[in-house]
Amino acid sequence: MLGIETSCDDTAAAVVRGDGEILSQVVSSQEDLLVRWGGVAPKMAEEAHSLAIDQVVQKALDDANVSENDLSAVAVTVGPGLSLCLRVGVHKARKIAKSFRLPIVGVHHMEAHALVSSSRARLVPMRQHKDCNFSYAGLKTQVRLAIESRNISTDDIPISSATKDDRQIRANIAASFQRVAVLHLEERCQRAVEWALKMEPSIKYFVVSGGVASNQYVRTHLNQIAEKNGLQLVVMIAWTGIEHFIAGRFDDPPAVDEPDDMQYDLRPRWPLGEEYSEGRSASRSMKTARVHPSLTSMIQGSVH
């Protein structure tokens, strides 16, 4: 399975076998653009994706020592994310699928994230609650109080202009926050893994994804959980695509005569668990690509 991800600021591709073996993973970062524009500028991000996508996908194939003819299908993020950026990845995926007659799997970006955690930015430690929920509210308050007690200015003073002592204090506070935050992440993930293995002992994979997975400290500690429980870490978009593909949730290869200006039904806003058809626009000036609903909605439907 070739997985393609362009939902925001990084262009990424990976090739994963059906048994979970990661054959390759390639990421082209837009860090320079982020610094230059002070964040993600959608149009600039789209242009960067367009410049990088061919090379990233080709390198992923080369590193995996496979060609398009060896693929079973192509998985691509269709939402949520920035529509300008999503379009680049979907266009590339459909181009490959069309040329090599491959099925195409539309992936919910946050569904892939959710394979390991419940939310990207709303985790907070609640040790007294014996469940898998998070909240960082108390921890953030403690960080704020630590900053205020040391009279550290937060008025847009670049770190390079701070004194040596001030920089050390900032670094210590940041490192302390990271240590405590990851400790609670470990506890909750370990509990989730234990519960999951009790319900389904055959589980073999522990998925860590998203920008936070680039943090070596986070990845190292979560890898310890995987090793402790006999699990493997896998790449999110390609792996989610494999799950869809195995379940028969994919579209046929695009028509040979599909126009280049086809309008794709992307989902910049797509709540996790919502059926894809629930949020689709009824008015389309051009033929619209169909993408299956998320695995989450499939599971919910089977439960009910």
C-alpha positions as CSV (number, residue, x, y, z in Angstrom):
1,M,0.0,0.0,0.0
2,L,1.3,3.4,-1.0
3,G,0.1,6.1,1.5
4,I,0.1,9.8,0.6
5,E,-0.4,12.7,3.1
6,T,-0.6,16.4,2.2
7,S,-3.3,17.7,4.6
8,C,-1.3,20.6,6.0
9,D,2.4,21.6,5.8
10,D,4.4,18.4,5.2
11,T,4.5,16.3,2.1
12,A,4.7,12.6,3.1
13,A,4.5,9.2,1.5
14,A,5.1,5.7,2.8
15,V,4.9,2.1,1.5
16,V,3.6,-0.5,3.9
17,R,3.1,-4.2,3.5
18,G,-0.2,-5.9,4.4
19,D,1.5,-7.5,7.4
20,G,2.5,-4.1,8.8
21,E,6.1,-4.0,7.7
22,I,7.2,-0.5,6.8
23,L,9.1,-0.6,3.6
24,S,9.7,3.2,3.4
25,Q,8.6,6.5,4.7
26,V,9.6,9.9,3.2
27,V,8.7,13.4,4.5
28,S,9.4,16.7,2.9
29,S,9.2,19.4,5.6
30,Q,8.1,23.0,5.0
31,E,9.9,24.3,8.1
32,D,11.6,27.2,6.2
33,L,8.2,28.4,5.0
34,L,6.7,28.1,8.5
35,V,9.5,30.3,9.9
36,R,9.2,32.8,7.0
37,W,5.5,33.2,7.2
38,G,5.1,32.7,10.9
39,G,2.9,29.7,10.4
40,V,1.1,27.8,7.6
41,A,0.2,30.0,4.6
42,P,-2.2,27.8,2.6
43,K,-1.3,29.0,-0.8
44,M,2.5,28.8,-0.1
45,A,1.9,25.3,1.4
46,E,0.0,24.2,-1.7
47,E,2.9,25.3,-4.0
48,A,5.4,23.6,-1.8
49,H,3.4,20.3,-1.9
50,S,3.1,20.6,-5.7
51,L,6.9,21.0,-6.0
52,A,7.7,18.1,-3.7
53,I,5.0,15.5,-4.3
54,D,6.5,13.7,-7.3
55,Q,9.9,13.4,-5.7
56,V,8.6,12.3,-2.3
57,V,6.4,9.6,-3.8
58,Q,9.1,8.4,-6.1
59,K,11.6,8.2,-3.3
60,A,9.1,6.3,-1.2
61,L,8.8,3.7,-4.0
62,D,12.6,3.6,-4.6
63,D,13.4,3.2,-0.9
64,A,10.9,0.4,-0.7
65,N,12.4,-1.2,-3.8
66,V,9.0,-1.4,-5.5
67,S,7.3,0.1,-8.5
68,E,3.7,1.2,-9.0
69,N,3.1,-2.2,-10.6
70,D,3.8,-3.9,-7.3
71,L,1.2,-1.9,-5.4
72,S,-2.2,-3.3,-4.4
73,A,-3.8,0.1,-3.9
74,V,-3.1,3.8,-3.1
75,A,-4.3,5.4,0.1
76,V,-4.5,9.2,0.4
77,T,-5.8,11.7,3.0
78,V,-9.0,13.4,1.8
79,G,-9.7,15.3,5.0
80,P,-9.8,17.0,7.4
81,G,-7.1,19.6,6.5
82,L,-6.4,22.5,4.2
83,S,-8.4,22.0,0.9
84,L,-5.6,23.5,-1.2
85,C,-3.1,21.1,0.3
86,L,-5.4,18.0,0.3
87,R,-6.1,18.5,-3.4
88,V,-2.4,18.0,-4.3
89,G,-2.2,14.7,-2.6
90,V,-5.5,13.4,-3.9
91,H,-4.6,14.5,-7.5
92,K,-1.3,12.6,-7.3
93,A,-3.0,9.5,-5.8
94,R,-5.6,9.5,-8.5
95,K,-3.0,10.0,-11.2
96,I,-1.1,6.9,-10.0
97,A,-4.3,4.9,-9.6
98,K,-5.5,5.9,-13.1
99,S,-2.2,5.1,-14.8
100,F,-1.7,1.8,-13.1
101,R,-5.3,0.7,-12.7
102,L,-5.1,0.6,-8.9
103,P,-7.9,0.9,-6.3
104,I,-7.9,4.1,-4.3
105,V,-8.6,4.5,-0.6
106,G,-9.7,7.8,0.9
107,V,-8.4,8.2,4.5
108,H,-9.7,10.4,7.3
109,H,-6.6,12.1,8.7
110,M,-7.7,12.2,12.3
111,E,-9.0,8.6,12.1
112,A,-5.4,7.7,11.5
113,H,-4.3,9.8,14.4
114,A,-7.0,8.2,16.6
115,L,-5.4,4.8,16.2
116,V,-3.1,5.9,19.0
117,S,-4.6,8.9,20.7
118,S,-8.0,10.5,21.2
119,S,-7.0,14.1,20.1
120,R,-3.9,15.9,18.9
121,A,-4.0,18.9,21.3
122,R,-6.4,18.3,24.1
123,L,-4.6,15.8,26.3
124,V,-4.4,16.5,30.0
125,P,-3.1,14.4,32.9
126,M,-5.9,13.1,35.2
127,R,-4.1,10.4,37.2
128,Q,-7.0,10.0,39.6
129,H,-9.3,8.8,36.8
130,K,-8.7,5.2,35.9
131,D,-9.6,5.6,32.2
132,C,-7.9,6.7,29.0
133,N,-9.0,10.4,29.1
134,F,-6.6,13.3,29.2
135,S,-6.5,16.9,30.2
136,Y,-3.4,19.2,30.3
137,A,-5.3,22.1,32.0
138,G,-3.7,21.6,35.4
139,L,-0.3,21.1,34.0
140,K,-0.5,24.2,31.9
141,T,-1.5,26.2,35.0
142,Q,1.5,24.9,36.8
143,V,3.7,26.0,33.9
144,R,2.2,29.4,33.9
145,L,2.8,29.8,37.7
146,A,6.4,28.6,37.3
147,I,6.9,31.3,34.6
148,E,5.3,34.0,36.7
149,S,7.3,33.1,39.8
150,R,10.6,33.5,38.0
151,N,9.6,36.8,36.3
152,I,10.2,35.5,32.9
153,S,9.0,37.9,30.2
154,T,6.6,36.4,27.6
155,D,6.3,39.6,25.5
156,D,7.5,38.3,22.2
157,I,11.2,38.4,23.2
158,P,13.1,36.0,20.9
159,I,15.0,33.3,22.7
160,S,18.3,34.5,21.1
161,S,17.9,37.9,22.8
162,A,17.4,36.4,26.3
163,T,20.1,36.2,28.9
164,K,22.0,32.9,29.4
165,D,20.2,32.3,32.8
166,D,16.8,33.2,31.3
167,R,17.4,30.7,28.4
168,Q,18.3,28.0,30.9
169,I,15.2,28.6,33.0
170,R,13.0,28.5,29.8
171,A,14.7,25.3,28.7
172,N,14.2,23.7,32.2
173,I,10.5,24.6,32.3
174,A,10.0,23.3,28.7
175,A,11.9,20.0,29.5
176,S,9.9,19.6,32.7
177,F,6.6,20.1,30.9
178,Q,7.6,17.6,28.3
179,R,8.7,15.0,30.9
180,V,5.4,15.2,32.8
181,A,3.3,15.4,29.7
182,V,4.9,12.3,28.1
183,L,4.7,10.4,31.5
184,H,0.9,10.8,31.5
185,L,0.8,10.0,27.8
186,E,2.6,6.7,28.5
187,E,0.3,5.9,31.4
188,R,-2.8,6.4,29.3
189,C,-1.5,4.6,26.3
190,Q,-0.3,1.7,28.4
191,R,-3.8,1.4,29.9
192,A,-5.4,1.6,26.5
193,V,-3.1,-1.1,25.1
194,E,-3.9,-3.3,28.1
195,W,-7.6,-2.9,27.6
196,A,-7.3,-3.4,23.8
197,L,-5.3,-6.6,24.3
198,K,-7.9,-8.0,26.7
199,M,-10.7,-7.3,24.2
200,E,-8.7,-8.4,21.1
201,P,-5.5,-10.5,22.0
202,S,-4.6,-10.7,18.3
203,I,-3.7,-7.0,18.1
204,K,-0.1,-6.6,16.8
205,Y,0.3,-2.9,16.0
206,F,0.6,0.4,17.9
207,V,0.2,3.4,15.7
208,V,2.0,6.7,16.5
209,S,1.3,9.5,14.0
210,G,1.1,13.2,13.4
211,G,3.6,16.0,14.0
212,V,4.1,15.1,17.6
213,A,5.4,11.7,16.5
214,S,8.4,13.5,15.1
215,N,9.4,14.2,18.8
216,Q,12.2,11.8,19.5
217,Y,11.5,11.8,23.3
218,V,7.8,11.0,22.7
219,R,8.6,8.3,20.1
220,T,11.2,6.6,22.3
221,H,8.9,6.4,25.3
222,L,5.9,5.1,23.3
223,N,8.1,2.6,21.5
224,Q,8.9,1.2,24.9
225,I,5.2,0.5,25.4
226,A,5.1,-1.2,22.0
227,E,8.1,-3.4,22.9
228,K,6.7,-4.2,26.4
229,N,3.5,-5.4,24.9
230,G,5.0,-7.2,21.9
231,L,3.5,-4.6,19.4
232,Q,5.0,-2.9,16.3
233,L,4.8,0.8,15.4
234,V,3.4,1.6,12.0
235,V,2.9,4.5,9.6
236,M,-0.6,6.0,9.8
237,I,-2.0,6.8,6.3
238,A,-0.8,3.7,4.6
239,W,-1.8,1.5,7.4
240,T,-5.3,3.0,7.7
241,G,-5.6,2.5,4.0
242,I,-4.7,-1.2,4.4
243,E,-7.4,-1.6,7.0
244,H,-9.9,0.0,4.6
245,F,-8.7,-2.1,1.7
246,I,-8.9,-5.4,3.6
247,A,-12.4,-4.5,4.6
248,G,-13.3,-3.9,1.0
249,R,-13.7,-0.1,1.5
250,F,-12.1,1.3,-1.7
251,D,-12.9,2.8,-5.0
252,D,-12.2,1.4,-8.4
253,P,-9.3,2.9,-10.5
254,P,-10.3,6.3,-12.0
255,A,-11.6,6.2,-15.5
256,V,-9.0,6.5,-18.2
257,D,-10.8,9.5,-19.7
258,E,-11.1,11.3,-16.3
259,P,-10.5,15.0,-16.9
260,D,-7.5,16.7,-15.3
261,D,-9.8,19.5,-14.0
262,M,-12.0,17.0,-12.1
263,Q,-13.3,18.5,-8.8
264,Y,-12.6,16.2,-5.9
265,D,-15.0,16.1,-3.0
266,L,-12.5,16.9,-0.2
267,R,-13.4,17.3,3.4
268,P,-11.4,20.1,5.0
269,R,-13.9,19.8,8.0
270,W,-14.7,16.2,8.8
271,P,-15.7,15.3,12.4
272,L,-14.4,11.9,13.3
273,G,-17.1,9.2,13.0
274,E,-19.3,11.2,10.6
275,E,-20.3,9.4,7.5
276,Y,-18.6,11.0,4.5
277,S,-21.9,11.5,2.7
278,E,-23.3,13.6,5.7
279,G,-21.1,16.6,4.9
280,R,-20.9,16.5,1.1
281,S,-22.0,19.5,-0.9
282,A,-25.1,18.9,-3.1
283,S,-24.0,21.3,-5.8
284,R,-21.1,20.2,-8.0
285,S,-20.2,21.8,-11.3
286,M,-18.1,18.8,-12.3
287,K,-18.1,15.1,-11.7
288,T,-17.1,14.4,-8.1
289,A,-14.8,11.6,-6.8
290,R,-16.5,9.3,-4.3
291,V,-14.7,8.3,-1.1
292,H,-15.9,5.7,1.4
293,P,-16.9,6.7,5.0
294,S,-14.4,6.2,7.8
295,L,-13.5,3.0,9.5
296,T,-14.9,4.6,12.7
297,S,-18.4,4.9,11.2
298,M,-18.1,1.3,10.0
299,I,-17.3,0.1,13.5
300,Q,-20.1,2.2,15.1
301,G,-22.6,0.8,12.6
302,S,-21.6,-2.8,13.3
303,V,-21.9,-2.2,17.0
304,H,-25.5,-0.8,16.6
